[in-house]
Amino acid sequence: MSLTKRESEVLLWCGRGKSNWEIGKILSISEHGAEFHLRNVFKKLETHSRVVAVRKDELSSPLFYMECVEERPSSRIWLGS
């Protein structure tokens, strides 16, 4: 079963060490929305680990990761108060 574009985006940011809250801010979705997509990823990839999910997806679609890096070069968010 393949991942949706949004699920892949959430997983991409997981692979970059972002929390669900940070992913939500980057993708303009709620923290709960990021968690929802991540749960779907876990079901589809048959894992409960963010690290394992990221690695499985990288191995199955490495070109997606390269394209996302080019599409979103300035992905930094300000986390200050």
C-alpha positions as a Python dict, from the first residue, in 0.01 Angstrom:
ca = {
    (1, 'M'): (0, 0, 0),
    (2, 'S'): (145, 336, -96),
    (3, 'L'): (152, 650, 114),
    (4, 'T'): (-39, 963, 25),
    (5, 'K'): (156, 1277, -55),
    (6, 'R'): (70, 1425, 286),
    (7, 'E'): (176, 1107, 468),
    (8, 'S'): (506, 1116, 281),
    (9, 'E'): (557, 1481, 372),
    (10, 'V'): (491, 1411, 740),
    (11, 'L'): (732, 1119, 729),
    (12, 'L'): (995, 1331, 555),
    (13, 'W'): (989, 1581, 842),
    (14, 'C'): (996, 1298, 1096),
    (15, 'G'): (1316, 1188, 931),
    (16, 'R'): (1456, 1535, 988),
    (17, 'G'): (1387, 1506, 1360),
    (18, 'K'): (1080, 1728, 1374),
    (19, 'S'): (811, 1679, 1639),
    (20, 'N'): (443, 1649, 1549),
    (21, 'W'): (398, 2011, 1659),
    (22, 'E'): (682, 2131, 1434),
    (23, 'I'): (553, 1924, 1142),
    (24, 'G'): (212, 2081, 1189),
    (25, 'K'): (360, 2431, 1174),
    (26, 'I'): (572, 2351, 866),
    (27, 'L'): (282, 2193, 674),
    (28, 'S'): (15, 2433, 805),
    (29, 'I'): (-183, 2157, 974),
    (30, 'S'): (-258, 2092, 1340),
    (31, 'E'): (-37, 1882, 1563),
    (32, 'H'): (-326, 1634, 1578),
    (33, 'G'): (-333, 1627, 1196),
    (34, 'A'): (36, 1541, 1184),
    (35, 'E'): (-21, 1266, 1441),
    (36, 'F'): (-317, 1133, 1238),
    (37, 'H'): (-109, 1106, 921),
    (38, 'L'): (177, 947, 1112),
    (39, 'R'): (-57, 681, 1259),
    (40, 'N'): (-172, 599, 906),
    (41, 'V'): (192, 566, 800),
    (42, 'F'): (260, 327, 1087),
    (43, 'K'): (-35, 110, 984),
    (44, 'K'): (66, 103, 618),
    (45, 'L'): (433, 30, 691),
    (46, 'E'): (350, -212, 974),
    (47, 'T'): (561, -47, 1241),
    (48, 'H'): (524, 160, 1557),
    (49, 'S'): (858, 336, 1527),
    (50, 'R'): (921, 670, 1359),
    (51, 'V'): (1279, 565, 1278),
    (52, 'V'): (1176, 236, 1117),
    (53, 'A'): (896, 403, 921),
    (54, 'V'): (1131, 669, 784),
    (55, 'R'): (1390, 411, 684),
    (56, 'K'): (1135, 183, 514),
    (57, 'D'): (995, 476, 318),
    (58, 'E'): (1340, 607, 219),
    (59, 'L'): (1429, 265, 80),
    (60, 'S'): (1109, 243, -121),
    (61, 'S'): (1100, 598, -263),
    (62, 'P'): (1436, 779, -245),
    (63, 'L'): (1347, 1019, -528),
    (64, 'F'): (1059, 1168, -328),
    (65, 'Y'): (1303, 1277, -58),
    (66, 'M'): (1530, 1444, -311),
    (67, 'E'): (1237, 1631, -470),
    (68, 'C'): (1110, 1756, -134),
    (69, 'V'): (1446, 1901, -45),
    (70, 'E'): (1437, 2104, -366),
    (71, 'E'): (1074, 2216, -316),
    (72, 'R'): (1118, 2343, 41),
    (73, 'P'): (1468, 2486, 77),
    (74, 'S'): (1375, 2718, 366),
    (75, 'S'): (1202, 2483, 605),
    (76, 'R'): (1316, 2648, 926),
    (77, 'I'): (1053, 2769, 1165),
    (78, 'W'): (1101, 3007, 1450),
    (79, 'L'): (1032, 2838, 1784),
    (80, 'G'): (1107, 3134, 2007),
    (81, 'S'): (859, 3314, 2226),
}
